[in-house]
């Protein structure tokens, strides 16, 4: 009998910087969507100059990659990243 063990609680961590931002704030989640939502909330909540460009890219069309381009990039990064659990 073969037993396959799957880690259903696999978590990954990304810093704001790894996601294109300026700081080392860590976001952790089991899915790319969880981490993207955390990073979006983090960037939108900041008021500092360092996050200004990323805020503009997230909220103003034409200021950065499209959502589709960003997701294509981030999904590749997600796949490359090792689980932290």
C-alpha positions in Angstrom: 0.0 0.0 0.0 1.4 3.4 -0.9 0.6 6.4 1.3 0.9 9.9 -0.1 1.2 12.7 2.5 0.2 16.1 1.2 0.8 19.2 3.3 -2.5 20.9 3.1 -1.3 23.7 5.3 1.6 24.7 3.1 2.3 28.4 3.6 4.4 30.8 1.7 5.9 34.1 2.7 6.6 37.1 0.5 7.9 40.5 1.5 6.4 43.7 0.1 9.8 44.1 -1.7 9.5 40.7 -3.3 6.1 41.8 -4.7 7.5 45.0 -6.2 7.2 47.3 -3.1 9.8 49.1 -1.1 9.7 47.4 2.3 10.3 44.2 4.2 6.7 43.8 5.5 6.0 40.0 5.4 2.8 38.6 4.0 2.0 34.9 4.6 -0.7 32.7 3.2 -1.7 29.4 1.7 -2.6 30.9 -1.7 -1.3 33.5 -4.0 -4.6 35.4 -3.7 -4.3 35.5 0.1 -0.9 37.1 -0.1 -1.8 39.5 -2.9 -4.8 40.7 -0.8 -2.6 41.2 2.2 -0.1 43.1 0.2 -2.8 45.3 -1.5 -4.2 46.2 2.0 -0.7 46.9 3.3 0.2 49.2 0.4 -3.2 51.0 0.3 -3.0 51.6 4.1 0.5 53.2 3.9 0.8 56.9 3.5 4.6 57.1 3.1 6.5 58.3 0.0 8.2 55.0 -0.4 5.0 53.2 -1.2 3.6 56.0 -3.4 4.6 54.5 -6.7 3.2 51.1 -5.9 -0.1 52.7 -4.6 -0.4 54.5 -7.9 0.2 51.3 -9.9 -2.5 49.6 -8.0 -5.1 52.3 -8.2 -4.5 54.2 -11.4 -4.8 52.5 -14.8 -1.8 53.0 -17.0 0.6 53.6 -14.1 2.1 50.1 -14.2 1.5 46.6 -15.4 -2.1 45.5 -16.0 -3.7 43.2 -13.5 -3.3 40.3 -15.9 0.4 41.1 -16.4 1.0 41.4 -12.7 -0.9 38.1 -11.9 1.1 36.3 -14.6 4.3 37.5 -13.1 3.2 36.8 -9.5 2.0 33.3 -10.2 5.4 32.4 -11.6 7.0 33.8 -8.5 4.5 31.9 -6.4 5.4 28.6 -8.2 9.2 29.2 -7.6 8.8 30.0 -3.9 9.4 27.2 -1.4 6.8 26.4 1.2 7.6 27.9 4.6 5.5 25.4 6.7 
